């Protein structure tokens, strides 16, 4: 997962510094999941590096949990699938 996150990080234009800070604060697995979530949201996020830095800052302050971010992705996916089916 870490190798894929490294490739996605680079493709998104997230700086090595922002990535290192995210891994330090969030932990390697949660940082990788956050990058995957950012990648999944694609054009909805205009500055992936800035977004990751904001998530990292929230985590540092104890105000961020990965669960709600992942649940939001699932709700968004479910909504898109309902619109396609309807």
Backbone as numpy.savetxt, mean C-alpha at the origin, in Angstrom:
# Nx Ny Nz CAx CAy CAz Cx Cy Cz
7.58 -12.73 -1.32 6.75 -11.53 -1.32 7.62 -10.27 -1.32
8.73 -10.35 -0.62 9.61 -9.19 -0.52 10.20 -8.81 -1.88
10.59 -9.81 -2.67 11.14 -9.52 -3.99 10.11 -8.85 -4.89
8.88 -9.36 -4.84 7.81 -8.76 -5.65 7.53 -7.34 -5.20
7.54 -7.11 -3.89 7.30 -5.76 -3.37 8.41 -4.81 -3.79
9.62 -5.31 -3.84 10.75 -4.46 -4.28 10.57 -4.04 -5.73
10.14 -4.97 -6.57 9.89 -4.65 -7.98 8.73 -3.66 -8.10
7.65 -3.92 -7.37 6.48 -3.03 -7.41 6.84 -1.65 -6.89
7.62 -1.59 -5.82 8.06 -0.32 -5.26 8.78 0.50 -6.31
9.70 -0.13 -7.00 10.45 0.58 -8.04 9.54 1.02 -9.18
8.63 0.14 -9.59 7.71 0.46 -10.69 6.79 1.63 -10.33
6.42 1.71 -9.07 5.55 2.81 -8.61 6.30 4.11 -8.42
7.63 4.04 -8.41 8.42 5.24 -8.19 8.62 5.58 -6.73
8.40 4.60 -5.84 8.63 4.82 -4.41 10.13 4.78 -4.17
10.64 5.80 -3.52 12.08 5.90 -3.31 12.59 4.80 -2.38
13.85 4.44 -2.53 14.44 3.46 -1.60 14.34 3.91 -0.14
14.44 5.22 0.10 14.35 5.73 1.47 12.94 5.53 2.04
11.93 5.86 1.27 10.54 5.67 1.73 10.27 4.19 1.98
10.80 3.34 1.13 10.63 1.89 1.27 11.34 1.39 2.53
12.56 1.85 2.76 13.31 1.42 3.94 12.61 1.86 5.23
12.09 3.09 5.24 11.38 3.57 6.42 10.11 2.76 6.66
9.39 2.45 5.59 8.16 1.65 5.73 8.48 0.27 6.29
9.53 -0.35 5.79 9.92 -1.67 6.29 10.35 -1.61 7.75
11.01 -0.54 8.12 11.46 -0.39 9.51 10.28 -0.22 10.46
9.33 0.62 10.07 8.21 0.96 10.95 7.10 -0.09 10.89
6.72 -0.50 9.68 5.61 -1.43 9.50 6.04 -2.89 9.65
7.29 -3.14 9.41 7.76 -4.52 9.30 7.77 -4.90 7.83
8.62 -5.83 7.47 8.81 -6.17 6.06 7.53 -6.68 5.40
6.80 -7.56 6.07 5.59 -8.12 5.46 4.48 -7.09 5.31
4.25 -6.28 6.33 3.20 -5.27 6.24 3.57 -4.18 5.23
4.85 -3.84 5.14 5.28 -2.86 4.14 5.04 -3.41 2.74
5.34 -4.69 2.54 5.10 -5.32 1.24 3.61 -5.33 0.92
2.78 -5.63 1.91 1.33 -5.63 1.69 0.83 -4.22 1.37
1.39 -3.22 2.03 1.00 -1.84 1.76 1.35 -1.45 0.33
2.53 -1.85 -0.13 2.93 -1.56 -1.52 2.00 -2.30 -2.49
1.64 -3.52 -2.17 0.70 -4.27 -3.02 -0.65 -3.55 -3.08
-1.10 -3.03 -1.95 -2.37 -2.30 -1.91 -2.28 -1.02 -2.73
-1.16 -0.33 -2.63 -0.96 0.89 -3.42 -0.97 0.54 -4.90
-0.30 -0.53 -5.27 -0.27 -0.97 -6.66 -1.68 -1.31 -7.14
-2.44 -1.98 -6.31 -3.81 -2.37 -6.66 -4.70 -1.16 -6.92
-4.50 -0.11 -6.15 -5.32 1.10 -6.31 -4.91 1.92 -7.51
-3.73 1.67 -8.02 -3.25 2.26 -9.27 -3.44 3.77 -9.37
-4.20 4.20 -10.37 -4.33 5.63 -10.65 -5.08 6.42 -9.57
-5.68 5.73 -8.61 -6.36 6.44 -7.52 -5.37 7.17 -6.62
-4.10 6.77 -6.66 -3.08 7.35 -5.80 -2.09 8.09 -6.70
-2.09 9.41 -6.60 -1.25 10.21 -7.49 0.22 10.20 -7.11
0.53 9.97 -5.84 1.91 9.94 -5.39 2.13 8.72 -4.49
2.43 7.57 -5.09 2.60 6.36 -4.28 3.65 6.50 -3.18
4.75 7.16 -3.47 5.78 7.35 -2.45 5.29 8.22 -1.30
4.59 9.27 -1.62 4.03 10.14 -0.59 2.98 9.42 0.23
2.20 8.60 -0.43 1.16 7.83 0.27 1.80 6.84 1.24
2.85 6.15 0.77 3.54 5.20 1.65 4.18 5.93 2.82
4.76 7.09 2.57 5.34 7.88 3.67 4.26 8.30 4.67
3.08 8.66 4.17 1.98 9.05 5.06 1.53 7.85 5.90
1.42 6.69 5.28 1.06 5.49 6.03 2.12 5.17 7.09
3.38 5.33 6.72 4.48 5.08 7.64 4.42 6.04 8.83
4.15 7.30 8.56 4.05 8.29 9.64 2.88 7.96 10.56
1.77 7.55 9.99 0.62 7.16 10.82 0.96 5.94 11.68
1.67 4.98 11.09 2.06 3.79 11.85 3.02 4.16 12.97
3.93 5.06 12.69 4.88 5.50 13.71 4.14 6.14 14.89
3.04 6.83 14.59 2.23 7.49 15.63 1.20 6.55 16.25
1.18 5.31 15.81 0.22 4.35 16.33 -1.18 4.53 15.78
-1.31 5.18 14.64 -2.61 5.51 14.06 -2.91 4.74 12.78
-2.15 3.69 12.50 -2.36 2.95 11.25 -2.33 1.46 11.53
-3.26 0.77 10.89 -3.30 -0.68 10.91 -3.56 -1.13 9.49
-2.90 -2.17 9.07 -3.03 -2.65 7.70 -4.43 -3.21 7.41
-5.09 -3.74 8.42 -6.39 -4.36 8.22 -7.41 -3.49 7.51
-7.65 -2.27 7.97 -8.63 -1.43 7.29 -8.25 -1.10 5.84
-6.96 -0.97 5.56 -6.52 -0.71 4.19 -6.88 -1.89 3.29
-6.62 -3.09 3.77 -6.94 -4.29 2.99 -8.45 -4.48 2.85
-9.20 -4.20 3.90 -10.66 -4.32 3.83 -11.24 -3.33 2.83
-10.69 -2.12 2.78 -11.15 -1.13 1.81 -10.92 -1.63 0.38
-9.79 -2.28 0.15 -9.54 -2.84 -1.17 -10.56 -3.92 -1.52
-10.86 -4.77 -0.55 -11.85 -5.82 -0.80 -13.23 -5.25 -1.07
-13.62 -4.23 -0.31 -14.93 -3.59 -0.54 -14.96 -2.95 -1.92
-13.88 -2.31 -2.30 -13.81 -1.68 -3.62 -13.91 -2.70 -4.73
-13.22 -3.83 -4.56 -13.27 -4.89 -5.56 -14.67 -5.47 -5.66
-15.31 -5.70 -4.52 -16.66 -6.26 -4.52 -17.63 -5.31 -5.20
-17.48 -4.02 -4.95 -18.35 -3.03 -5.59 -18.18 -2.99 -7.09
-16.95 -3.08 -7.55 -16.68 -3.09 -9.01 -17.29 -4.34 -9.65
-17.17 -5.48 -8.95 -17.72 -6.72 -9.51 -19.24 -6.66 -9.57
-19.88 -6.06 -8.55 -21.35 -5.92 -8.58 -21.79 -5.02 -9.74
-21.04 -3.95 -9.96 -21.40 -3.04 -11.07 -21.25 -3.74 -12.41
-20.24 -4.58 -12.57 -20.04 -5.30 -13.83 -21.14 -6.34 -14.04
-21.57 -6.99 -12.97 -22.58 -8.05 -13.06 -23.98 -7.48 -13.28
-24.18 -6.25 -12.80 -25.52 -5.66 -12.83 -25.82 -5.03 -14.10
